[in-house]
Amino acid sequence: MPPDLLTATITRWIGFFAMAALIGSLAVDLLILRDDGAPHAERRRLQRLRVASVIALILVSMAEVFLRGRTMTGTGLSGVLSAVPSILGRTHFGHVWVIRFVLLAAALCAACSLRRATRVVTLGAAIGVAFTTAATGHAGDWGDLSLSAAIDWVHVVASSVWVGGLLSLAVAGRSRGAPIWPSPLFETIARRFSRLAGWSLLAVVSSGSYNAWVQVRTPAALWSTTYGRVLCIKVLLVAGIVWLGAASRYTIVARLGRPEPGGLLARLFRMQWAWLFGARETAPSMLPSRLLRYVSREACLGIVVLACSAILADSTPARHAVHLDHHAGSDAMLVNTTELHARGDIPSKRISDPLPGSESSVHHCPRAPSPGTVMRQSGRPVSDDGNLGRCSKENEQS
């Protein structure tokens, strides 16, 4: 992986992690914890996590502007700094990022207060920041207000609630390694979070399936492209989180307090669990510690899933990679935006007139670069003016 691409992927991973921690901590704070108006210790810990997450998002967003400027100009720090006003004022990425900075500033101000109203404002700003992530990602190829962008937005928010919620529950539920809530309260919190995680999982799987269908298109691309292989690894990791979550739900949460009668799925899972690990029973007093241990493991797997998401965000989607491989054997190719639209590579609303000074919307480009080295606008091999035929670096400099 080229150094610049590796730096961009790590930066995006940190951003995804901070986004998940911010939205997840707010979801746990507002929907899971007791809300009697008192500033409990767990709520203060979540507030510190939120403030740190917002600061991290601001720094990461600034770093992404720098990396985008480096790609566009091909120069060092001084050249990038001189190009920042043009990037923010004249590109789609820049317009969206200005909104992102405004939302992050509002979130930082609101996160410093523990009042419920300010926490709600912080959540609203965080969800808005999640939209800027979707609008500048692969789903934004179809437009900021398209169905694909909306579904990707749902995916970002739901996965942040799920992974960030696991992390936040692990942070809020322990003090010096031991659970801090009494048994009745722990039971209530555990059951609330189990329901929230279940709904979040449903949204993640539904939106993720749609995104995979749109970005991959053919089953063969799952193993023939880098994007598809990373996506398969991500799916396996998500399956691991789901399995641990089922273990928490059916072997621990169901036994807290007054055991609830389980359905067929719960009974089948407990039978499988007993077959794999034996029928040993955990003492009721040890259930809270065991649940938090499982939650911590799920959160660690979730962080790795976010790393896969960062790699996918900086990789050429399988639907594009297939065409790149098809043309790799030729020394040159002529690309016309209308032809790309007819083949389904780019929606018609993204096609616009050539930039001023360009001679034609058809451009002669050298051999297609390998996936991962394509210069991209807004995180994808699409120039902001819609002229996909122009060489990518030339697009950025325009």
ChimeraX attribute file (.defattr): number of C-alpha atoms within 10 A of each C-alpha:
attribute: neighborCount
match mode: 1-to-1
recipient: residues
	/A:1	9
	/A:2	9
	/A:3	8
	/A:4	12
	/A:5	18
	/A:6	14
	/A:7	15
	/A:8	21
	/A:9	22
	/A:10	15
	/A:11	20
	/A:12	24
	/A:13	23
	/A:14	20
	/A:15	24
	/A:16	25
	/A:17	24
	/A:18	24
	/A:19	28
	/A:20	31
	/A:21	27
	/A:22	31
	/A:23	31
	/A:24	28
	/A:25	33
	/A:26	27
	/A:27	23
	/A:28	26
	/A:29	23
	/A:30	16
	/A:31	14
	/A:32	21
	/A:33	21
	/A:34	15
	/A:35	13
	/A:36	7
	/A:37	9
	/A:38	10
	/A:39	11
	/A:40	12
	/A:41	13
	/A:42	19
	/A:43	21
	/A:44	15
	/A:45	15
	/A:46	23
	/A:47	21
	/A:48	13
	/A:49	20
	/A:50	26
	/A:51	18
	/A:52	16
	/A:53	23
	/A:54	25
	/A:55	16
	/A:56	17
	/A:57	25
	/A:58	18
	/A:59	14
	/A:60	21
	/A:61	19
	/A:62	14
	/A:63	16
	/A:64	18
	/A:65	20
	/A:66	19
	/A:67	19
	/A:68	24
	/A:69	25
	/A:70	20
	/A:71	19
	/A:72	22
	/A:73	18
	/A:74	15
	/A:75	12
	/A:76	11
	/A:77	12
	/A:78	8
	/A:79	13
	/A:80	21
	/A:81	16
	/A:82	12
	/A:83	18
	/A:84	17
	/A:85	11
	/A:86	12
	/A:87	22
	/A:88	17
	/A:89	14
	/A:90	12
	/A:91	17
	/A:92	18
	/A:93	21
	/A:94	20
	/A:95	14
	/A:96	20
	/A:97	24
	/A:98	14
	/A:99	14
	/A:100	23
	/A:101	16
	/A:102	12
	/A:103	19
	/A:104	22
	/A:105	16
	/A:106	17
	/A:107	26
	/A:108	19
	/A:109	14
	/A:110	20
	/A:111	25
	/A:112	15
	/A:113	14
	/A:114	16
	/A:115	13
	/A:116	13
	/A:117	11
	/A:118	16
	/A:119	21
	/A:120	17
	/A:121	16
	/A:122	27
	/A:123	22
	/A:124	16
	/A:125	22
	/A:126	24
	/A:127	21
	/A:128	17
	/A:129	25
	/A:130	23
	/A:131	22
	/A:132	23
	/A:133	25
	/A:134	22
	/A:135	27
	/A:136	23
	/A:137	21
	/A:138	26
	/A:139	24
	/A:140	23
	/A:141	25
	/A:142	17
	/A:143	16
	/A:144	19
	/A:145	10
	/A:146	14
	/A:147	13
	/A:148	22
	/A:149	25
	/A:150	19
	/A:151	20
	/A:152	26
	/A:153	23
	/A:154	22
	/A:155	25
	/A:156	26
	/A:157	26
	/A:158	24
	/A:159	28
	/A:160	29
	/A:161	29
	/A:162	30
	/A:163	29
	/A:164	29
	/A:165	29
	/A:166	28
	/A:167	24
	/A:168	30
	/A:169	25
	/A:170	21
	/A:171	17
	/A:172	22
	/A:173	20
	/A:174	16
	/A:175	13
	/A:176	6
	/A:177	9
	/A:178	11
	/A:179	19
	/A:180	17
	/A:181	16
	/A:182	9
	/A:183	16
	/A:184	11
	/A:185	13
	/A:186	19
	/A:187	18
	/A:188	17
	/A:189	20
	/A:190	23
	/A:191	16
	/A:192	15
	/A:193	21
	/A:194	18
	/A:195	13
	/A:196	18
	/A:197	21
	/A:198	16
	/A:199	14
	/A:200	22
	/A:201	20
	/A:202	12
	/A:203	20
	/A:204	24
	/A:205	16
	/A:206	14
	/A:207	22
	/A:208	19
	/A:209	12
	/A:210	15
	/A:211	19
	/A:212	16
	/A:213	13
	/A:214	16
	/A:215	18
	/A:216	21
	/A:217	15
	/A:218	14
	/A:219	10
	/A:220	12
	/A:221	19
	/A:222	18
	/A:223	14
	/A:224	13
	/A:225	22
	/A:226	20
	/A:227	26
	/A:228	26
	/A:229	16
	/A:230	18
	/A:231	21
	/A:232	15
	/A:233	13
	/A:234	20
	/A:235	16
	/A:236	13
	/A:237	18
	/A:238	20
	/A:239	12
	/A:240	15
	/A:241	22
	/A:242	16
	/A:243	14
	/A:244	16
	/A:245	21
	/A:246	19
	/A:247	18
	/A:248	22
	/A:249	20
	/A:250	20
	/A:251	21
	/A:252	20
	/A:253	23
	/A:254	18
	/A:255	16
	/A:256	20
	/A:257	14
	/A:258	9
	/A:259	10
	/A:260	11
	/A:261	10
	/A:262	12
	/A:263	9
	/A:264	9
	/A:265	11
	/A:266	17
	/A:267	14
	/A:268	13
	/A:269	16
	/A:270	18
	/A:271	13
	/A:272	12
	/A:273	15
	/A:274	14
	/A:275	10
	/A:276	9
	/A:277	8
	/A:278	10
	/A:279	11
	/A:280	7
	/A:281	8
	/A:282	12
	/A:283	7
	/A:284	12
	/A:285	10
	/A:286	11
	/A:287	18
	/A:288	24
	/A:289	16
	/A:290	15
	/A:291	21
	/A:292	22
	/A:293	14
	/A:294	20
	/A:295	23
	/A:296	18
	/A:297	17
	/A:298	25
	/A:299	22
	/A:300	15
	/A:301	18
	/A:302	26
	/A:303	19
	/A:304	16
	/A:305	24
	/A:306	22
	/A:307	20
	/A:308	21
	/A:309	20
	/A:310	21
	/A:311	23
	/A:312	22
	/A:313	22
	/A:314	24
	/A:315	26
	/A:316	27
	/A:317	24
	/A:318	27
	/A:319	20
	/A:320	18
	/A:321	22
	/A:322	19
	/A:323	12
	/A:324	17
	/A:325	15
	/A:326	11
	/A:327	14
	/A:328	15
	/A:329	10
	/A:330	11
	/A:331	10
	/A:332	13
	/A:333	15
	/A:334	11
	/A:335	17
	/A:336	18
	/A:337	23
	/A:338	18
	/A:339	11
	/A:340	16
	/A:341	15
	/A:342	12
	/A:343	10
	/A:344	11
	/A:345	16
	/A:346	20
	/A:347	17
	/A:348	15
	/A:349	11
	/A:350	19
	/A:351	18
	/A:352	13
	/A:353	12
	/A:354	15
	/A:355	14
	/A:356	7
	/A:357	7
	/A:358	12
	/A:359	9
	/A:360	13
	/A:361	19
	/A:362	17
	/A:363	17
	/A:364	13
	/A:365	15
	/A:366	12
	/A:367	14
	/A:368	20
	/A:369	12
	/A:370	12
	/A:371	20
	/A:372	18
	/A:373	16
	/A:374	20
	/A:375	23
	/A:376	22
	/A:377	23
	/A:378	22
	/A:379	21
	/A:380	22
	/A:381	22
	/A:382	23
	/A:383	26
	/A:384	22
	/A:385	18
	/A:386	22
	/A:387	25
	/A:388	24
	/A:389	21
	/A:390	24
	/A:391	18
	/A:392	21
	/A:393	17
	/A:394	12
	/A:395	21
	/A:396	24
	/A:397	12
	/A:398	15
